Amino acid sequence: MSEGMKGFAEINEEDRKRIEMTGLQTGTLEGRSGSFLQVDEHIHHASTDAKGIEILPIADALKRYAWLEDYYWKAVSRDKDEITQYIAAQEPKGYVLIARKGSQTTFPLQTCLFLAKEDIQYVHNIIIAEEGSELHLIAGCASSAQNKNGKHYGVTEIYVGKDAKVTSTMIHTWGETIEVYPRSVTIVEERGVFLSNYVCMVPAKKVQMYPTAELRGEGAVARFSSIMLATPGSYLDTGSRALLSAKGATSELITRAITTGGTIISRGHILGSVRDTKGHIECRALILKDGIIHAIPEIEGRVVDCELSHEAAVGKIAQDEIEYLMARGLSEDEATATIIRGFLDVKISGLPESLQRQIDAAIDAAEKGF
């Protein structure tokens, strides 16, 4: 693929740079197996050339496939809260991504939800990985520098079939006045694997999200990894939840958080309701300048033979670590940056190298904000 994603021609250079910070490519689709672009409520582009993979606007998908009603508003309830109720009352926008039985993508797919001018952007996305399939998705969300009071409402329903694998890497580049309210639930069947990576390293006024994975199949796996920075004026109420509902199900919730003056509430909840299940929550946070880090890990066991654990730590950079690096020739700023970079360097098991590079690039691009 060498052609760029259609629709970017009308986006100015400054906004393109913001989009590209999310890992999306605007000038070429080289190294991508498909793409989707929605600006405000207008869908500009949806295409893929990967065998066995479909990506199309949700309104078109609902008309084309009657069976999609079995997935539409089934993982997430229309009446969950005022956000879902608002989305349910609108004309469907967003995308449906389907990986047919046994299909795999050589390169990741990319999607972009861009808030340009509207006060509210809403989306409803459905991702279906059928038995034995494998999907890797880079989901970039960004807003125009000119949008001063926008809100993003999102519903995402993900279905990971038997022996299927879905890796979803979401990178946020919202503006410092934007509010964001994603609602996401993933259903994982027998021996399915769901890897969710979330990166938010630029200012946002408010992010409120609590994605849930329900592990319904024996041997199902879910891992959530989050990397966040809260600058002054930012309020990030985030977390993840795993419901271990089948024998052999395992889950891990990992968070790295930094505040330079903003507020981060890091929630985590694992429910073990079936025997022979395992789960772990880990939250580590640094306070670089006075701000708030509130870690709320919850482990809830209801049966014998569920193994659940959690750990949380909030602190500052140790002075002796800085002095150690300075003694080896680094300046204080260089030493601090090196320690922070190491703190954020979370290598995610099972993540394709191409997606790990996107996460690293997003962190590198944001380091100037520390």
C-alpha positions as CSV (number, residue, x, y, z in Angstrom):
1,M,0.0,0.0,0.0
2,S,1.3,3.4,-0.9
3,E,-1.8,5.5,-1.1
4,G,-2.6,7.8,1.8
5,M,-5.8,7.6,3.8
6,K,-8.6,9.5,2.0
7,G,-10.0,12.5,3.9
8,F,-6.7,13.8,5.3
9,A,-6.4,16.3,2.5
10,E,-8.8,18.7,4.3
11,I,-6.9,18.5,7.6
12,N,-4.3,21.2,8.2
13,E,-0.7,20.5,8.9
14,E,-0.9,21.2,12.6
15,D,-3.8,18.8,13.1
16,R,-2.1,16.2,11.0
17,K,0.9,16.3,13.4
18,R,-1.4,15.7,16.3
19,I,-2.9,12.7,14.6
20,E,0.4,11.3,13.7
21,M,1.4,11.5,17.4
22,T,-1.2,8.7,17.9
23,G,0.8,6.4,15.6
24,L,-1.4,6.9,12.6
25,Q,0.1,7.5,9.2
26,T,-1.6,10.2,7.1
27,G,0.5,10.3,4.0
28,T,0.9,6.6,3.4
29,L,-0.7,3.3,4.4
30,E,2.6,1.4,4.0
31,G,2.8,-1.2,6.8
32,R,-0.9,-1.1,7.4
33,S,-3.5,-3.7,6.4
34,G,-6.5,-1.4,6.5
35,S,-7.8,2.0,7.8
36,F,-10.8,3.9,9.0
37,L,-11.2,7.7,9.4
38,Q,-14.1,9.6,11.0
39,V,-13.9,13.4,11.4
40,D,-16.6,14.7,13.7
41,E,-19.6,12.7,12.5
42,H,-18.5,12.2,8.9
43,I,-16.9,9.0,7.9
44,H,-14.3,9.7,5.2
45,H,-12.6,6.4,4.7
46,A,-13.0,2.6,5.4
47,S,-11.0,0.0,3.6
48,T,-8.8,-3.1,3.9
49,D,-7.0,-5.4,1.5
50,A,-6.3,-8.1,4.1
51,K,-7.8,-11.4,3.2
52,G,-10.6,-12.4,5.5
53,I,-10.8,-9.0,7.2
54,E,-13.6,-6.4,6.8
55,I,-13.8,-2.9,8.1
56,L,-16.9,-0.8,7.2
57,P,-19.1,1.9,8.6
58,I,-21.4,0.5,11.3
59,A,-24.6,1.8,9.5
60,D,-23.6,-0.1,6.3
61,A,-22.7,-3.2,8.3
62,L,-26.1,-3.3,10.0
63,K,-27.8,-3.1,6.7
64,R,-25.6,-5.7,5.1
65,Y,-25.5,-8.3,7.8
66,A,-28.7,-9.2,9.7
67,W,-26.7,-11.4,12.1
68,L,-24.9,-8.3,13.4
69,E,-27.9,-7.7,15.6
70,D,-26.6,-10.5,17.7
71,Y,-23.6,-8.3,18.7
72,Y,-25.1,-4.8,18.5
73,W,-25.7,-3.5,22.1
74,K,-25.2,-6.9,23.5
75,A,-21.8,-6.5,25.4
76,V,-22.6,-2.9,26.4
77,S,-26.2,-2.0,27.6
78,R,-27.9,0.9,25.9
79,D,-29.1,2.0,29.4
80,K,-25.7,1.8,31.1
81,D,-25.5,5.5,31.7
82,E,-26.3,8.9,30.0
83,I,-23.4,8.4,27.5
84,T,-24.7,5.1,26.1
85,Q,-28.3,6.4,26.1
86,Y,-27.1,9.4,24.1
87,I,-25.3,7.2,21.5
88,A,-28.2,4.8,21.3
89,A,-30.6,7.7,20.4
90,Q,-28.4,8.8,17.4
91,E,-27.9,7.5,13.9
92,P,-25.2,4.9,14.1
93,K,-21.6,6.1,13.5
94,G,-18.3,4.4,13.9
95,Y,-17.0,1.1,12.4
96,V,-17.4,-2.6,12.4
97,L,-14.3,-4.7,12.1
98,I,-14.6,-8.4,11.4
99,A,-11.9,-11.0,11.2
100,R,-13.3,-14.1,9.6
101,K,-12.5,-17.6,11.0
102,G,-8.8,-18.4,10.8
103,S,-7.8,-15.0,9.2
104,Q,-4.7,-13.0,10.4
105,T,-3.4,-9.6,9.6
106,T,0.3,-9.3,8.5
107,F,0.2,-5.6,9.4
108,P,-1.9,-3.8,12.0
109,L,-5.1,-2.0,11.0
110,Q,-5.4,1.7,11.9
111,T,-8.4,3.7,12.9
112,C,-8.7,7.5,13.5
113,L,-11.5,9.3,15.4
114,F,-10.8,13.0,14.9
115,L,-12.8,15.7,16.7
116,A,-12.4,18.8,14.5
117,K,-15.3,21.3,15.0
118,E,-18.3,19.7,16.6
119,D,-19.2,20.1,20.3
120,I,-19.9,16.3,20.5
121,Q,-18.5,13.4,18.5
122,Y,-20.0,10.0,19.1
123,V,-19.1,6.5,17.8
124,H,-20.3,3.0,18.2
125,N,-17.6,0.4,17.2
126,I,-17.9,-3.4,17.1
127,I,-14.9,-5.7,16.7
128,I,-15.5,-9.4,16.0
129,A,-12.6,-11.9,15.9
130,E,-14.0,-15.2,14.8
131,E,-12.6,-18.6,15.8
132,G,-8.8,-18.9,15.3
133,S,-8.4,-15.4,13.9
134,E,-5.9,-12.7,14.9
135,L,-6.3,-8.9,14.8
136,H,-3.9,-6.1,15.6
137,L,-5.4,-2.6,15.8
138,I,-3.9,0.9,16.3
139,A,-6.8,3.2,17.4
140,G,-5.8,6.8,17.4
141,C,-8.0,9.5,18.9
142,A,-7.2,13.2,18.6
143,S,-8.8,16.7,18.4
144,S,-8.0,19.9,16.5
145,A,-6.2,22.6,18.3
146,Q,-9.0,24.9,17.3
147,N,-11.7,22.9,19.2
148,K,-12.0,24.4,22.6
149,N,-14.9,22.7,24.2
150,G,-15.5,19.4,22.5
151,K,-16.6,16.1,24.0
152,H,-16.1,12.6,22.6
153,Y,-18.6,9.8,23.5
154,G,-17.7,6.3,22.5
155,V,-19.0,2.7,22.8
156,T,-16.9,-0.2,21.8
157,E,-18.0,-3.8,21.9
158,I,-15.3,-6.5,21.3
159,Y,-15.9,-10.2,20.8
160,V,-12.9,-12.5,20.9
161,G,-13.9,-16.0,19.6
162,K,-12.5,-19.4,20.5
163,D,-8.7,-19.5,20.0
164,A,-8.8,-15.9,18.6
165,K,-6.5,-13.0,19.6
166,V,-7.2,-9.3,19.5
167,T,-4.6,-6.7,20.3
168,S,-6.0,-3.1,20.7
169,T,-3.6,-0.2,21.1
170,M,-5.3,3.1,21.8
171,I,-3.3,6.3,21.8
172,H,-5.0,9.5,22.8
173,T,-3.9,13.0,21.7
174,W,-6.8,15.1,22.9
175,G,-6.6,18.8,23.5
176,E,-6.4,20.3,27.0
177,T,-10.0,21.4,26.9
178,I,-11.5,18.1,25.6
179,E,-13.6,15.7,27.6
180,V,-13.6,12.0,26.7
181,Y,-16.1,9.3,27.7
182,P,-15.4,5.8,26.3
183,R,-17.5,2.8,27.2
184,S,-16.0,-0.5,26.3
185,V,-16.7,-4.2,27.1
186,T,-14.9,-7.2,25.7
187,I,-16.2,-10.8,25.7
188,V,-13.5,-13.5,25.5
189,E,-14.3,-17.1,24.6
190,E,-12.4,-20.3,25.1
191,R,-8.6,-19.9,24.9
192,G,-9.2,-16.4,23.4
193,V,-6.6,-13.7,24.1
194,F,-7.3,-10.0,24.5
195,L,-4.5,-7.5,24.9
196,S,-5.5,-3.8,25.5
197,N,-2.9,-1.1,25.6
198,Y,-3.8,2.5,26.4
199,V,-1.5,5.5,26.1
200,C,-2.4,9.1,27.1
201,M,0.7,11.3,27.3
202,V,-0.7,14.7,26.3
203,P,-3.1,17.0,28.2
204,A,-6.8,16.3,28.3
205,K,-9.3,18.1,30.4
206,K,-11.1,14.9,31.4
207,V,-11.0,11.2,30.6
208,Q,-13.5,8.9,32.2
209,M,-13.3,5.2,31.2
210,Y,-13.5,1.8,32.8
211,P,-13.2,-0.9,30.2
212,T,-14.3,-4.4,31.2
213,A,-13.3,-7.8,29.9
214,E,-15.5,-10.8,30.6
215,L,-13.6,-14.0,30.3
216,R,-16.4,-16.5,29.5
217,G,-14.4,-19.3,27.9
218,E,-12.1,-21.8,29.6
219,G,-8.4,-20.7,29.4
220,A,-9.3,-17.1,28.3
221,V,-6.8,-14.4,28.8
222,A,-7.1,-10.6,29.2
223,R,-4.3,-8.1,29.8
224,F,-4.7,-4.3,30.2
225,S,-1.7,-2.1,30.1
226,S,-2.1,1.7,30.7
227,I,0.5,4.5,30.5
228,M,-0.8,8.0,31.5
229,L,0.4,11.5,32.2
230,A,-1.7,14.2,33.9
231,T,-0.6,17.8,33.5
232,P,-2.1,20.7,35.4
233,G,-5.9,20.9,34.7
234,S,-6.2,17.3,33.6
235,Y,-8.5,14.9,35.3
236,L,-8.0,11.2,34.3
237,D,-10.5,8.8,35.9
238,T,-9.4,5.5,34.3
239,G,-9.0,1.9,35.0
240,S,-9.9,-1.6,33.9
241,R,-12.0,-4.5,35.1
242,A,-11.8,-8.3,34.5
243,L,-14.5,-10.8,35.2
244,L,-13.0,-14.3,35.5
245,S,-16.0,-16.4,34.7
246,A,-14.5,-19.6,33.4
247,K,-12.0,-22.2,34.6
248,G,-8.4,-21.4,33.8
249,A,-9.2,-17.7,33.0
250,T,-6.3,-15.3,33.8
251,S,-6.0,-11.5,33.8
252,E,-3.4,-8.8,34.5
253,L,-4.1,-5.1,34.9
254,I,-0.9,-3.0,34.7
255,T,-0.7,0.8,35.1
256,R,2.1,3.4,35.0
257,A,1.0,6.9,35.9
258,I,2.7,10.2,36.2
259,T,1.3,13.5,37.4
260,T,3.0,16.9,36.9
261,G,0.1,18.7,38.6
262,G,-3.1,16.9,37.3
263,T,-5.3,14.3,38.9
264,I,-5.2,10.5,38.1
265,I,-7.7,8.1,39.6
266,S,-6.5,4.6,38.7
267,R,-9.1,1.9,39.2
268,G,-8.7,-1.8,38.9
269,H,-11.1,-4.7,39.7
270,I,-10.7,-8.4,39.2
271,L,-13.6,-10.7,40.1
272,G,-12.8,-14.4,40.5
273,S,-16.1,-16.3,40.5
274,V,-14.9,-19.6,39.2
275,R,-12.2,-22.0,40.5
276,D,-8.8,-22.3,39.0
277,T,-8.6,-18.6,37.9
278,K,-5.8,-16.1,38.4
279,G,-5.6,-12.3,38.4
280,H,-3.1,-9.5,39.3
281,I,-3.4,-5.7,39.5
282,E,-0.3,-3.5,39.5
283,C,-0.3,0.3,39.7
284,R,2.9,2.4,40.0
285,A,2.8,6.1,39.9
286,L,5.2,9.1,40.2
287,I,4.4,12.5,41.4
288,L,6.8,14.9,39.7
289,K,5.0,18.1,40.7
290,D,2.2,18.5,43.3
291,G,-0.8,16.7,41.9
292,I,-3.1,13.8,42.9
293,I,-2.6,10.0,42.3
294,H,-5.5,7.9,43.7
295,A,-5.0,4.2,43.2
296,I,-8.0,2.0,43.9
297,P,-7.2,-1.7,43.3
298,E,-10.0,-4.2,44.1
299,I,-9.7,-8.0,44.1
300,E,-12.9,-10.0,44.8
301,G,-12.7,-13.7,45.2
302,R,-15.9,-15.8,45.6
303,V,-14.7,-19.4,45.4
304,V,-11.9,-21.7,46.5
305,D,-8.9,-21.9,44.2
306,C,-9.0,-18.4,42.7
307,E,-5.7,-16.6,43.1
308,L,-5.9,-12.8,43.1
309,S,-3.3,-10.2,44.1
310,H,-2.6,-6.5,43.8
311,E,0.1,-4.0,44.5
312,A,0.2,-0.2,44.3
313,A,2.9,2.3,44.9
314,V,3.0,6.1,44.6
315,G,6.1,8.1,45.1
316,K,8.8,10.3,43.7
317,I,12.1,9.8,41.8
318,A,14.7,8.8,44.3
319,Q,17.5,11.3,44.6
320,D,20.2,8.6,44.8
321,E,19.1,7.3,41.4
322,I,19.6,10.8,39.9
323,E,23.0,11.2,41.6
324,Y,24.1,7.8,40.4
325,L,23.4,8.8,36.8
326,M,24.9,12.3,37.2
327,A,28.1,10.7,38.5
328,R,28.3,8.9,35.1
329,G,28.2,12.1,33.1
330,L,24.5,12.9,32.7
331,S,23.0,16.3,33.6
332,E,20.3,16.4,36.2
333,D,17.6,16.8,33.5
334,E,19.1,14.0,31.4
335,A,19.2,11.7,34.5
336,T,15.6,12.5,35.4
337,A,14.4,11.9,31.8
338,T,16.3,8.6,31.7
339,I,14.6,7.4,34.9
340,I,11.2,8.4,33.7
341,R,11.7,6.7,30.4
342,G,12.7,3.5,32.2
343,F,9.6,3.8,34.5
344,L,7.3,4.0,31.5
345,D,9.1,1.2,29.6
346,V,6.4,-1.5,30.0
347,K,7.1,-4.3,27.5
348,I,3.9,-6.1,26.9
349,S,4.0,-9.9,26.5
350,G,2.7,-11.0,23.1
351,L,2.6,-7.5,21.6
352,P,3.8,-7.4,17.9
353,E,7.0,-5.4,17.5
354,S,5.2,-2.9,15.2
355,L,2.8,-2.0,17.9
356,Q,5.5,-1.7,20.6
357,R,7.2,0.8,18.4
358,Q,4.1,2.9,18.2
359,I,3.8,2.9,22.0
360,D,7.4,3.9,22.4
361,A,7.1,6.6,19.8
362,A,4.0,8.1,21.6
363,I,6.0,8.2,24.8
364,D,9.0,9.7,23.1
365,A,6.9,12.4,21.5
366,A,5.4,13.4,24.9
367,E,8.6,13.4,27.0
368,K,9.0,17.2,26.4
369,G,6.0,17.7,28.7
370,F,7.7,16.3,31.8
